[in-house]
């Protein structure tokens, strides 16, 4: 995967995670809230990975 792909997936995971987390909070569903937080964290990791790939010219 390239930089753009990682960053696009990161944005999707961050957005979906935020929605899940918000619904979990609103409905007092701790499991859904935790899933949302985990998905947002996954998005953050993908974003960093994309940045690293961009800095290294997609050589990894």
VOTOR-507810 format. One record per atom (N, C-alpha, C): residue in three letters; chain; atom name; x, y, z. Coordinates in steps of 0.001 Angstrom, whole numbers, padded with zeros to 6 digits. Layout:
BEGIN
[ALA; A; CA; [X; Y; Z]]
...
END
This chain:
BEGIN
[UNK; A; N; [000836; -001180; 000000]]
[UNK; A; CA; [000000; 000000; 000000]]
[UNK; A; C; [000875; 001237; 000000]]
[UNK; A; N; [000422; 002226; -000677]]
[UNK; A; CA; [001156; 003474; -000741]]
[UNK; A; C; [000679; 004463; 000296]]
[UNK; A; N; [001312; 005601; 000269]]
[UNK; A; CA; [001000; 006651; 001231]]
[UNK; A; C; [-000464; 007075; 001138]]
[UNK; A; N; [-000932; 007337; -000079]]
[UNK; A; CA; [-002301; 007815; -000257]]
[UNK; A; C; [-003315; 006774; 000206]]
[UNK; A; N; [-003058; 005514; -000088]]
[UNK; A; CA; [-003966; 004443; 000321]]
[UNK; A; C; [-004047; 004357; 001840]]
[UNK; A; N; [-002901; 004404; 002499]]
[UNK; A; CA; [-002882; 004352; 003963]]
[UNK; A; C; [-003628; 005534; 004557]]
[UNK; A; N; [-003405; 006706; 004023]]
[UNK; A; CA; [-004056; 007902; 004562]]
[UNK; A; C; [-005570; 007871; 004328]]
[UNK; A; N; [-005994; 007334; 003190]]
[UNK; A; CA; [-007424; 007224; 002904]]
[UNK; A; C; [-008086; 006233; 003859]]
[UNK; A; N; [-007442; 005086; 004049]]
[UNK; A; CA; [-007981; 004099; 004987]]
[UNK; A; C; [-007978; 004658; 006408]]
[UNK; A; N; [-006960; 005414; 006739]]
[UNK; A; CA; [-006878; 006019; 008068]]
[UNK; A; C; [-008055; 006952; 008307]]
[UNK; A; N; [-008358; 007772; 007321]]
[UNK; A; CA; [-009471; 008713; 007463]]
[UNK; A; C; [-010787; 007968; 007658]]
[UNK; A; N; [-010964; 006890; 006904]]
[UNK; A; CA; [-012182; 006091; 007036]]
[UNK; A; C; [-012296; 005449; 008410]]
[UNK; A; N; [-011201; 004897; 008901]]
[UNK; A; CA; [-011214; 004262; 010213]]
[UNK; A; C; [-011428; 005281; 011330]]
[UNK; A; N; [-010827; 006443; 011196]]
[UNK; A; CA; [-011011; 007479; 012216]]
[UNK; A; C; [-012473; 007941; 012249]]
[UNK; A; N; [-013057; 008133; 011073]]
[UNK; A; CA; [-014448; 008594; 011004]]
[UNK; A; C; [-015401; 007527; 011547]]
[UNK; A; N; [-015231; 006290; 011098]]
[UNK; A; CA; [-016099; 005209; 011559]]
[UNK; A; C; [-015936; 004998; 013062]]
[UNK; A; N; [-014707; 005083; 013539]]
[UNK; A; CA; [-014454; 004926; 014965]]
[UNK; A; C; [-015116; 006018; 015785]]
[UNK; A; N; [-015064; 007232; 015278]]
[UNK; A; CA; [-015697; 008346; 015996]]
[UNK; A; C; [-017202; 008155; 016075]]
[UNK; A; N; [-017801; 007665; 014987]]
[UNK; A; CA; [-019249; 007416; 014985]]
[UNK; A; C; [-019589; 006323; 015997]]
[UNK; A; N; [-018834; 005213; 015941]]
[UNK; A; CA; [-019088; 004117; 016884]]
[UNK; A; C; [-018928; 004590; 018329]]
[UNK; A; N; [-017864; 005343; 018577]]
[UNK; A; CA; [-017628; 005826; 019927]]
[UNK; A; C; [-018770; 006728; 020389]]
[UNK; A; N; [-019228; 007607; 019515]]
[UNK; A; CA; [-020326; 008512; 019862]]
[UNK; A; C; [-021621; 007776; 020133]]
[UNK; A; N; [-021924; 006792; 019296]]
[UNK; A; CA; [-023147; 006006; 019506]]
[UNK; A; C; [-023028; 005208; 020795]]
[UNK; A; N; [-021836; 004665; 021041]]
[UNK; A; CA; [-021626; 003920; 022279]]
[UNK; A; C; [-021839; 004778; 023510]]
[UNK; A; N; [-021322; 006009; 023466]]
[UNK; A; CA; [-021513; 006925; 024596]]
[UNK; A; C; [-022988; 007283; 024762]]
[UNK; A; N; [-023650; 007575; 023631]]
[UNK; A; CA; [-025038; 008010; 023679]]
[UNK; A; C; [-025974; 006908; 024180]]
[UNK; A; N; [-025646; 005667; 023865]]
[UNK; A; CA; [-026508; 004551; 024248]]
[UNK; A; C; [-025988; 003814; 025484]]
[UNK; A; N; [-024932; 004334; 026073]]
[UNK; A; CA; [-024304; 003728; 027249]]
[UNK; A; C; [-023859; 002291; 026953]]
[UNK; A; N; [-023339; 002093; 025738]]
[UNK; A; CA; [-022852; 000785; 025296]]
[UNK; A; C; [-021319; 000828; 025346]]
[UNK; A; N; [-020763; 000305; 026430]]
[UNK; A; CA; [-019317; 000379; 026635]]
[UNK; A; C; [-018542; -000394; 025574]]
[UNK; A; N; [-019082; -001527; 025117]]
[UNK; A; CA; [-018397; -002331; 024113]]
[UNK; A; C; [-018278; -001568; 022803]]
[UNK; A; N; [-019360; -000943; 022365]]
[UNK; A; CA; [-019341; -000185; 021114]]
[UNK; A; C; [-018417; 001029; 021239]]
[UNK; A; N; [-018436; 001659; 022381]]
[UNK; A; CA; [-017555; 002804; 022617]]
[UNK; A; C; [-016084; 002370; 022540]]
[UNK; A; N; [-015767; 001222; 023137]]
[UNK; A; CA; [-014398; 000707; 023101]]
[UNK; A; C; [-013992; 000326; 021676]]
[UNK; A; N; [-014913; -000274; 020925]]
[UNK; A; CA; [-014629; -000608; 019521]]
[UNK; A; C; [-014315; 000653; 018731]]
[UNK; A; N; [-015059; 001703; 018982]]
[UNK; A; CA; [-014830; 002974; 018300]]
[UNK; A; C; [-013466; 003548; 018614]]
[UNK; A; N; [-013085; 003499; 019875]]
[UNK; A; CA; [-011770; 004004; 020271]]
[UNK; A; C; [-010662; 003189; 019616]]
[UNK; A; N; [-010849; 001862; 019568]]
[UNK; A; CA; [-009846; 000997; 018944]]
[UNK; A; C; [-009740; 001277; 017446]]
[UNK; A; N; [-010863; 001504; 016802]]
[UNK; A; CA; [-010844; 001779; 015365]]
[UNK; A; C; [-010187; 003125; 015074]]
[UNK; A; N; [-010423; 004111; 015937]]
[UNK; A; CA; [-009756; 005396; 015765]]
[UNK; A; C; [-008246; 005246; 015945]]
[UNK; A; N; [-007836; 004430; 016889]]
[UNK; A; CA; [-006402; 004185; 017100]]
[UNK; A; C; [-005791; 003502; 015881]]
[UNK; A; N; [-006520; 002557; 015307]]
[UNK; A; CA; [-006051; 001887; 014092]]
[UNK; A; C; [-005860; 002916; 012980]]
[UNK; A; N; [-006785; 003842; 012856]]
[UNK; A; CA; [-006679; 004896; 011858]]
[UNK; A; C; [-005456; 005768; 012080]]
[UNK; A; N; [-005152; 006044; 013332]]
[UNK; A; CA; [-003974; 006846; 013650]]
[UNK; A; C; [-002700; 006124; 013238]]
[UNK; A; N; [-002646; 004819; 013494]]
[UNK; A; CA; [-001481; 004021; 013098]]
[UNK; A; C; [-001339; 004017; 011576]]
[UNK; A; N; [-002449; 003869; 010866]]
[UNK; A; CA; [-002401; 003877; 009400]]
[UNK; A; C; [-001932; 005232; 008882]]
[UNK; A; N; [-002357; 006293; 009543]]
[UNK; A; CA; [-001953; 007638; 009139]]
[UNK; A; C; [-000438; 007811; 009293]]
[UNK; A; N; [000077; 007358; 010411]]
[UNK; A; CA; [001527; 007440; 010652]]
[UNK; A; C; [002267; 006583; 009624]]
[UNK; A; N; [001745; 005400; 009368]]
[UNK; A; CA; [002368; 004513; 008380]]
[UNK; A; C; [002419; 005186; 007008]]
[UNK; A; N; [001342; 005837; 006633]]
[UNK; A; CA; [001310; 006550; 005357]]
[UNK; A; C; [002329; 007673; 005309]]
[UNK; A; N; [002475; 008373; 006418]]
[UNK; A; CA; [003451; 009465; 006476]]
[UNK; A; C; [004875; 008941; 006334]]
[UNK; A; N; [005144; 007822; 006990]]
[UNK; A; CA; [006476; 007212; 006906]]
[UNK; A; C; [006748; 006769; 005470]]
[UNK; A; N; [005769; 006122; 004869]]
[UNK; A; CA; [005921; 005676; 003484]]
[UNK; A; C; [006167; 006858; 002557]]
[UNK; A; N; [005472; 007960; 002798]]
[UNK; A; CA; [005678; 009150; 001985]]
[UNK; A; C; [007077; 009710; 002152]]
[UNK; A; N; [007551; 009692; 003372]]
[UNK; A; CA; [008884; 010228; 003641]]
[UNK; A; C; [009973; 009339; 003025]]
[UNK; A; N; [009709; 008040; 002957]]
[UNK; A; CA; [010690; 007106; 002418]]
[UNK; A; C; [010471; 006803; 000942]]
[UNK; A; N; [009491; 007446; 000361]]
[UNK; A; CA; [009234; 007244; -001066]]
[UNK; A; C; [008625; 005902; -001391]]
[UNK; A; N; [007763; 005378; -000509]]
[UNK; A; CA; [007074; 004101; -000713]]
[UNK; A; C; [008033; 002937; -000911]]
[UNK; A; N; [009213; 002995; -000326]]
[UNK; A; CA; [010207; 001923; -000491]]
[UNK; A; C; [010061; 000820; 000554]]
[UNK; A; N; [009099; 000985; 001457]]
[UNK; A; CA; [008921; -000063; 002456]]
[UNK; A; C; [007715; -000901; 002135]]
END
